[in-house]
Amino acid sequence: MDDSRDRAFVRLIAELSRELGIHTVAEFVESEEVLEQVRGLGIDYAQGFLIGRPAPSPTRHLLATVE
């Protein structure tokens, strides 16, 4: 997050979510720098290319064979 407005917005959403007991997920985490910012803001979960590339769901295959 390069923009201070973006950071402020994400920080406030994370704080509100904590107050309300809602878990937060950061999307598009594609670098260590962004992941550190996400951790620093107290966001609960992260997803993006840094965490893992999209892959077919093994559950989808299992459900198709059971039906």
A tleap script that builds the chain and sets N, CA, C and O, in Angstrom:
source leaprc.protein.ff14SB
mol = sequence {
  NMET ASP ASP SER ARG ASP ARG ALA PHE VAL
  ARG LEU ILE ALA GLU LEU SER ARG GLU LEU
  GLY ILE HIE THR VAL ALA GLU PHE VAL GLU
  SER GLU GLU VAL LEU GLU GLN VAL ARG GLY
  LEU GLY ILE ASP TYR ALA GLN GLY PHE LEU
  ILE GLY ARG PRO ALA PRO SER PRO THR ARG
  HIE LEU LEU ALA THR VAL CGLU
}
set mol.1.N position { 0.841 -1.164 0.000 }
set mol.1.CA position { 0.000 0.000 0.000 }
set mol.1.C position { 0.887 1.228 0.000 }
set mol.1.O position { 1.518 1.559 1.003 }
set mol.2.N position { 0.923 1.882 -1.115 }
set mol.2.CA position { 1.797 3.046 -1.253 }
set mol.2.C position { 1.116 4.342 -0.837 }
set mol.2.O position { 1.790 5.290 -0.434 }
set mol.3.N position { -0.175 4.396 -0.927 }
set mol.3.CA position { -0.918 5.614 -0.673 }
set mol.3.C position { -1.329 5.688 0.798 }
set mol.3.O position { -1.870 4.724 1.340 }
set mol.4.N position { -1.078 6.810 1.436 }
set mol.4.CA position { -1.426 6.951 2.851 }
set mol.4.C position { -2.934 6.882 3.066 }
set mol.4.O position { -3.383 6.438 4.123 }
set mol.5.N position { -3.719 7.311 2.090 }
set mol.5.CA position { -5.179 7.214 2.202 }
set mol.5.C position { -5.619 5.745 2.196 }
set mol.5.O position { -6.487 5.343 2.970 }
set mol.6.N position { -5.001 4.950 1.307 }
set mol.6.CA position { -5.316 3.515 1.264 }
set mol.6.C position { -4.996 2.859 2.599 }
set mol.6.O position { -5.797 2.088 3.126 }
set mol.7.N position { -3.823 3.169 3.145 }
set mol.7.CA position { -3.408 2.603 4.430 }
set mol.7.C position { -4.384 2.994 5.545 }
set mol.7.O position { -4.758 2.163 6.373 }
set mol.8.N position { -4.789 4.256 5.556 }
set mol.8.CA position { -5.715 4.726 6.588 }
set mol.8.C position { -7.056 4.000 6.469 }
set mol.8.O position { -7.634 3.595 7.477 }
set mol.9.N position { -7.540 3.837 5.267 }
set mol.9.CA position { -8.806 3.154 5.038 }
set mol.9.C position { -8.732 1.704 5.517 }
set mol.9.O position { -9.624 1.240 6.226 }
set mol.10.N position { -7.679 0.994 5.135 }
set mol.10.CA position { -7.520 -0.410 5.528 }
set mol.10.C position { -7.361 -0.520 7.039 }
set mol.10.O position { -7.931 -1.418 7.659 }
set mol.11.N position { -6.594 0.384 7.632 }
set mol.11.CA position { -6.403 0.377 9.088 }
set mol.11.C position { -7.735 0.552 9.813 }
set mol.11.O position { -8.014 -0.159 10.779 }
set mol.12.N position { -8.548 1.486 9.358 }
set mol.12.CA position { -9.833 1.732 10.007 }
set mol.12.C position { -10.801 0.561 9.845 }
set mol.12.O position { -11.519 0.215 10.784 }
set mol.13.N position { -10.823 -0.049 8.657 }
set mol.13.CA position { -11.673 -1.220 8.440 }
set mol.13.C position { -11.221 -2.369 9.352 }
set mol.13.O position { -12.053 -3.063 9.937 }
set mol.14.N position { -9.896 -2.567 9.470 }
set mol.14.CA position { -9.370 -3.630 10.337 }
set mol.14.C position { -9.746 -3.373 11.797 }
set mol.14.O position { -10.134 -4.301 12.506 }
set mol.15.N position { -9.635 -2.122 12.250 }
set mol.15.CA position { -9.987 -1.785 13.626 }
set mol.15.C position { -11.481 -1.999 13.878 }
set mol.15.O position { -11.860 -2.574 14.899 }
set mol.16.N position { -12.318 -1.547 12.968 }
set mol.16.CA position { -13.760 -1.724 13.107 }
set mol.16.C position { -14.117 -3.208 13.147 }
set mol.16.O position { -14.942 -3.635 13.955 }
set mol.17.N position { -13.496 -3.978 12.280 }
set mol.17.CA position { -13.755 -5.419 12.228 }
set mol.17.C position { -13.384 -6.088 13.545 }
set mol.17.O position { -14.124 -6.941 14.036 }
set mol.18.N position { -12.248 -5.710 14.118 }
set mol.18.CA position { -11.845 -6.270 15.416 }
set mol.18.C position { -12.869 -5.924 16.490 }
set mol.18.O position { -13.242 -6.776 17.296 }
set mol.19.N position { -13.323 -4.669 16.501 }
set mol.19.CA position { -14.319 -4.236 17.484 }
set mol.19.C position { -15.614 -5.038 17.366 }
set mol.19.O position { -16.271 -5.322 18.368 }
set mol.20.N position { -15.973 -5.400 16.129 }
set mol.20.CA position { -17.213 -6.124 15.883 }
set mol.20.C position { -17.037 -7.645 15.913 }
set mol.20.O position { -18.008 -8.388 15.771 }
set mol.21.N position { -15.793 -8.105 16.098 }
set mol.21.CA position { -15.518 -9.536 16.141 }
set mol.21.C position { -15.593 -10.204 14.776 }
set mol.21.O position { -15.918 -11.387 14.670 }
set mol.22.N position { -15.292 -9.447 13.743 }
set mol.22.CA position { -15.336 -9.964 12.368 }
set mol.22.C position { -13.903 -10.209 11.887 }
set mol.22.O position { -13.046 -9.336 12.025 }
set mol.23.N position { -13.644 -11.378 11.328 }
set mol.23.CA position { -12.322 -11.680 10.777 }
set mol.23.C position { -12.118 -10.930 9.460 }
set mol.23.O position { -13.063 -10.696 8.707 }
set mol.24.N position { -10.871 -10.564 9.204 }
set mol.24.CA position { -10.544 -9.829 7.985 }
set mol.24.C position { -9.621 -10.644 7.094 }
set mol.24.O position { -8.821 -11.445 7.577 }
set mol.25.N position { -9.741 -10.429 5.774 }
set mol.25.CA position { -8.914 -11.100 4.778 }
set mol.25.C position { -8.351 -10.045 3.838 }
set mol.25.O position { -9.099 -9.271 3.241 }
set mol.26.N position { -7.037 -10.018 3.710 }
set mol.26.CA position { -6.392 -9.133 2.741 }
set mol.26.C position { -6.231 -9.901 1.432 }
set mol.26.O position { -5.717 -11.019 1.420 }
set mol.27.N position { -6.669 -9.300 0.340 }
set mol.27.CA position { -6.539 -9.923 -0.977 }
set mol.27.C position { -5.375 -9.288 -1.732 }
set mol.27.O position { -4.901 -8.208 -1.380 }
set mol.28.N position { -4.930 -9.973 -2.766 }
set mol.28.CA position { -3.875 -9.486 -3.662 }
set mol.28.C position { -2.546 -9.282 -2.949 }
set mol.28.O position { -1.805 -8.354 -3.273 }
set mol.29.N position { -2.233 -10.149 -1.972 }
set mol.29.CA position { -0.940 -10.075 -1.285 }
set mol.29.C position { 0.076 -10.755 -2.189 }
set mol.29.O position { 0.112 -11.982 -2.294 }
set mol.30.N position { 0.901 -9.941 -2.842 }
set mol.30.CA position { 1.823 -10.465 -3.849 }
set mol.30.C position { 3.285 -10.209 -3.531 }
set mol.30.O position { 4.159 -10.571 -4.319 }
set mol.31.N position { 3.571 -9.587 -2.382 }
set mol.31.CA position { 4.969 -9.343 -2.020 }
set mol.31.C position { 5.123 -9.422 -0.503 }
set mol.31.O position { 4.156 -9.262 0.242 }
set mol.32.N position { 6.347 -9.668 -0.062 }
set mol.32.CA position { 6.651 -9.714 1.371 }
set mol.32.C position { 6.347 -8.367 2.028 }
set mol.32.O position { 5.881 -8.312 3.166 }
set mol.33.N position { 6.613 -7.289 1.303 }
set mol.33.CA position { 6.364 -5.944 1.831 }
set mol.33.C position { 4.879 -5.758 2.176 }
set mol.33.O position { 4.540 -5.255 3.247 }
set mol.34.N position { 4.015 -6.164 1.267 }
set mol.34.CA position { 2.572 -6.042 1.509 }
set mol.34.C position { 2.155 -6.959 2.649 }
set mol.34.O position { 1.335 -6.570 3.481 }
set mol.35.N position { 2.703 -8.169 2.703 }
set mol.35.CA position { 2.372 -9.098 3.781 }
set mol.35.C position { 2.756 -8.510 5.138 }
set mol.35.O position { 2.001 -8.651 6.099 }
set mol.36.N position { 3.894 -7.865 5.234 }
set mol.36.CA position { 4.311 -7.238 6.489 }
set mol.36.C position { 3.357 -6.116 6.879 }
set mol.36.O position { 3.036 -5.952 8.056 }
set mol.37.N position { 2.903 -5.344 5.894 }
set mol.37.CA position { 1.932 -4.280 6.183 }
set mol.37.C position { 0.618 -4.876 6.687 }
set mol.37.O position { 0.015 -4.362 7.630 }
set mol.38.N position { 0.183 -5.958 6.056 }
set mol.38.CA position { -1.050 -6.645 6.444 }
set mol.38.C position { -0.921 -7.133 7.889 }
set mol.38.O position { -1.839 -6.951 8.689 }
set mol.39.N position { 0.203 -7.745 8.221 }
set mol.39.CA position { 0.436 -8.212 9.593 }
set mol.39.C position { 0.435 -7.039 10.567 }
set mol.39.O position { -0.152 -7.115 11.646 }
set mol.40.N position { 1.094 -5.966 10.177 }
set mol.40.CA position { 1.175 -4.784 11.035 }
set mol.40.C position { -0.178 -4.157 11.317 }
set mol.40.O position { -0.379 -3.547 12.367 }
set mol.41.N position { -1.093 -4.305 10.391 }
set mol.41.CA position { -2.438 -3.758 10.567 }
set mol.41.C position { -3.344 -4.707 11.345 }
set mol.41.O position { -4.478 -4.354 11.669 }
set mol.42.N position { -2.855 -5.905 11.647 }
set mol.42.CA position { -3.633 -6.861 12.418 }
set mol.42.C position { -4.710 -7.564 11.624 }
set mol.42.O position { -5.705 -8.016 12.191 }
set mol.43.N position { -4.526 -7.664 10.316 }
set mol.43.CA position { -5.493 -8.370 9.475 }
set mol.43.C position { -5.307 -9.866 9.702 }
set mol.43.O position { -4.180 -10.355 9.776 }
set mol.44.N position { -6.420 -10.590 9.813 }
set mol.44.CA position { -6.386 -11.986 10.229 }
set mol.44.C position { -5.829 -12.949 9.193 }
set mol.44.O position { -5.057 -13.847 9.529 }
set mol.45.N position { -6.213 -12.771 7.947 }
set mol.45.CA position { -5.830 -13.710 6.887 }
set mol.45.C position { -5.357 -12.949 5.663 }
set mol.45.O position { -5.695 -11.782 5.465 }
set mol.46.N position { -4.563 -13.639 4.839 }
set mol.46.CA position { -4.091 -13.043 3.588 }
set mol.46.C position { -4.208 -14.072 2.478 }
set mol.46.O position { -4.052 -15.273 2.698 }
set mol.47.N position { -4.484 -13.579 1.289 }
set mol.47.CA position { -4.484 -14.445 0.121 }
set mol.47.C position { -3.880 -13.658 -1.038 }
set mol.47.O position { -3.958 -12.430 -1.092 }
set mol.48.N position { -3.287 -14.389 -1.944 }
set mol.48.CA position { -2.646 -13.771 -3.095 }
set mol.48.C position { -1.515 -14.654 -3.591 }
set mol.48.O position { -1.223 -15.696 -3.005 }
set mol.49.N position { -0.886 -14.231 -4.671 }
set mol.49.CA position { 0.161 -15.041 -5.301 }
set mol.49.C position { 1.326 -15.337 -4.365 }
set mol.49.O position { 1.967 -16.378 -4.506 }
set mol.50.N position { 1.620 -14.452 -3.412 }
set mol.50.CA position { 2.708 -14.732 -2.466 }
set mol.50.C position { 2.352 -15.940 -1.594 }
set mol.50.O position { 3.221 -16.746 -1.265 }
set mol.51.N position { 1.098 -16.061 -1.229 }
set mol.51.CA position { 0.640 -17.142 -0.364 }
set mol.51.C position { 0.493 -18.442 -1.158 }
set mol.51.O position { 0.892 -19.508 -0.687 }
set mol.52.N position { -0.069 -18.355 -2.339 }
set mol.52.CA position { -0.252 -19.537 -3.169 }
set mol.52.C position { -0.993 -19.201 -4.451 }
set mol.52.O position { -1.887 -18.354 -4.461 }
set mol.53.N position { -0.621 -19.858 -5.510 }
set mol.53.CA position { -1.282 -19.682 -6.803 }
set mol.53.C position { -2.614 -20.423 -6.802 }
set mol.53.O position { -2.758 -21.436 -6.119 }
set mol.54.N position { -3.580 -19.931 -7.557 }
set mol.54.CA position { -4.858 -20.645 -7.652 }
set mol.54.C position { -4.655 -22.066 -8.185 }
set mol.54.O position { -3.809 -22.306 -9.047 }
set mol.55.N position { -5.433 -22.983 -7.663 }
set mol.55.CA position { -5.351 -24.379 -8.092 }
set mol.55.C position { -6.751 -24.982 -8.039 }
set mol.55.O position { -7.605 -24.507 -7.290 }
set mol.56.N position { -6.984 -26.013 -8.822 }
set mol.56.CA position { -8.288 -26.680 -8.758 }
set mol.56.C position { -8.544 -27.224 -7.360 }
set mol.56.O position { -7.615 -27.645 -6.670 }
set mol.57.N position { -9.772 -27.215 -6.955 }
set mol.57.CA position { -10.145 -27.703 -5.636 }
set mol.57.C position { -10.229 -29.224 -5.642 }
set mol.57.O position { -10.948 -29.788 -6.466 }
set mol.58.N position { -9.515 -29.903 -4.746 }
set mol.58.CA position { -9.634 -31.374 -4.685 }
set mol.58.C position { -11.033 -31.778 -4.231 }
set mol.58.O position { -11.504 -32.856 -4.594 }
set mol.59.N position { -11.700 -30.951 -3.457 }
set mol.59.CA position { -13.053 -31.252 -3.008 }
set mol.59.C position { -14.014 -31.320 -4.177 }
set mol.59.O position { -14.913 -32.161 -4.198 }
set mol.60.N position { -13.833 -30.446 -5.142 }
set mol.60.CA position { -14.702 -30.440 -6.319 }
set mol.60.C position { -14.648 -31.788 -7.017 }
set mol.60.O position { -15.676 -32.329 -7.425 }
set mol.61.N position { -13.448 -32.323 -7.152 }
set mol.61.CA position { -13.286 -33.626 -7.800 }
set mol.61.C position { -13.964 -34.720 -6.973 }
set mol.61.O position { -14.639 -35.591 -7.523 }
set mol.62.N position { -13.785 -34.674 -5.662 }
set mol.62.CA position { -14.389 -35.687 -4.788 }
set mol.62.C position { -15.917 -35.637 -4.864 }
set mol.62.O position { -16.568 -36.680 -4.916 }
set mol.63.N position { -16.480 -34.450 -4.870 }
set mol.63.CA position { -17.934 -34.325 -4.943 }
set mol.63.C position { -18.462 -34.847 -6.257 }
set mol.63.O position { -19.534 -35.451 -6.296 }
set mol.64.N position { -17.718 -34.621 -7.354 }
set mol.64.CA position { -18.163 -35.093 -8.673 }
set mol.64.C position { -18.159 -36.618 -8.749 }
set mol.64.O position { -19.000 -37.205 -9.431 }
set mol.65.N position { -17.222 -37.263 -8.057 }
set mol.65.CA position { -17.153 -38.735 -8.117 }
set mol.65.C position { -18.179 -39.383 -7.197 }
set mol.65.O position { -18.566 -40.528 -7.426 }
set mol.66.N position { -18.627 -38.680 -6.163 }
set mol.66.CA position { -19.597 -39.240 -5.225 }
set mol.66.C position { -20.999 -39.204 -5.807 }
set mol.66.O position { -21.794 -40.112 -5.566 }
set mol.67.N position { -21.306 -38.177 -6.562 }
set mol.67.CA position { -22.647 -38.050 -7.137 }
set mol.67.C position { -22.837 -39.085 -8.159 }
set mol.67.O position { -23.902 -39.159 -8.772 }
savepdb mol mol.pdb
quit
